[in-house]
């Protein structure tokens, strides 16, 4: 998987957050398979990967992988808060990732498929990364 296979996206911010956002425009969830392939194939050029919703990035993003730790083990879990609280599905916003490269340049990409599953699946079976 290469970055040319992804669509760049602009990030936004909803001042009041997503609590009152109820429109059902679509059913999109983060594409974990695509994301796992991207990380596996490009670890040598990436420093960090964050996930969240593009239209409300500031309220919904968190780090899921970095070149030091690897995959963060407990996303969306307060047992070990390590900046991994993020939204992985939405009925109105676009699931997205931000890749920070080793040269400190960051780029946002949409990364979704049809679905409503808000859970994280990049750890694979029994907590092992893909």
N, C-alpha and C positions, 0 to 999 in steps of 0.2 A: 504494500500500500504506500502510495506516495502523496505528497501534499497537493500535487496537481489534480488529484482525484477528489479533493474537497472543495467546497464552495466558501470563499471568504464571506464574512458577515460583519455588519457593524453592531456594536454593543450599545445598549440603551439602559435607561434607569427609570423606573416607575416610582415617583417620589413617595407615594403612600404604600409601596410594596404590593405584593400580589394577593393579599388577603381578600380584597373585594373584587377581584377579577374573576368573573364567573362565565364569560361567554364561552360557548363551545364552538370553536372555529374548526378544530381538527383534533385528532388524537395522535400526538407525537411523543416518542420516548427516545432517550439517548440510544444510539446504535453502538452497543457494547462490543459487538464483533468487529465492526469497522475500527473502533477506537483501539481495541486490543491489537489488531494487525498494524495500525499506525505506530503504536508505541513499540511493538516488537521489531518492526522494520526500520525505525528511525531513532532508536535510543542514543545513538552516537552523536546526534546533532541537537537533541532536545535537553533542556535543563529542567523543565516543569510542564505539566499538563493540568489545567483546571477545567471543570465542567460546571454548567449552569444553564440558565435561560437567557438568551441574547437580549430580549427586550427588557429584562429587569436584572441585569448582571450583578449589580452591587448587592442586591438582596438574596441572590440565589446561587452564587458560585462558591466553589471550594476546590482545594488541591486534591487530586486523586493519584498523581504519580510525580515523582521527581527523581533526578539522576543520583541522588544521595541515598534516599530511603527506598526507592522503588515504589511499588503500589502502597498507598496508605491503607492500613488494615481495617479500620473501623469507620468508614464514611457514614455520616448521618447518625452517629452514635455518641452519646455524651460520656461513655466510659473512658475514652481516650481522645479528647478533643485535640485535633491537630490540623485545624482549618480544612476539614473535609466535609463540612455540612453543605450540601448542594441539592438542587432540584434536578431530577433526571427525566421528568415527564411533564407535559402540560397540554391543556385543551385550548390554549390561546397563544402561547409563546413558543419560540424555537429553541429546542435543546442544542447547545453549542459547546465548543471547547476553545480554550485559549492555550496555544503552545508558546512557551518562552524558550527560545533557542539559546545555545551556549554563548552567542554573541550579544545576548540580552535584548534582542529584538523579539517582540511578541506579535502573534497573528491570531485573529479569531476566525473560526470556521463553524458553519452549521454541521451538525453531526447527529442525524436522527433517522428514525424509521417509524412506520405506523405502529402504534401501540399505546397502552396506558400504564405500563408497568413502571412505577417510580423507584423500584428497588435497584440496587447495584449488583451487577453480574460480572464485573471484570475480574473478580477474584477466582472465578471458576469453581469447580466442585471442591468441596472441603477446604475452601479458603486458599487454594493455589491459584496464582495468576495464570491467565491463558498461556 
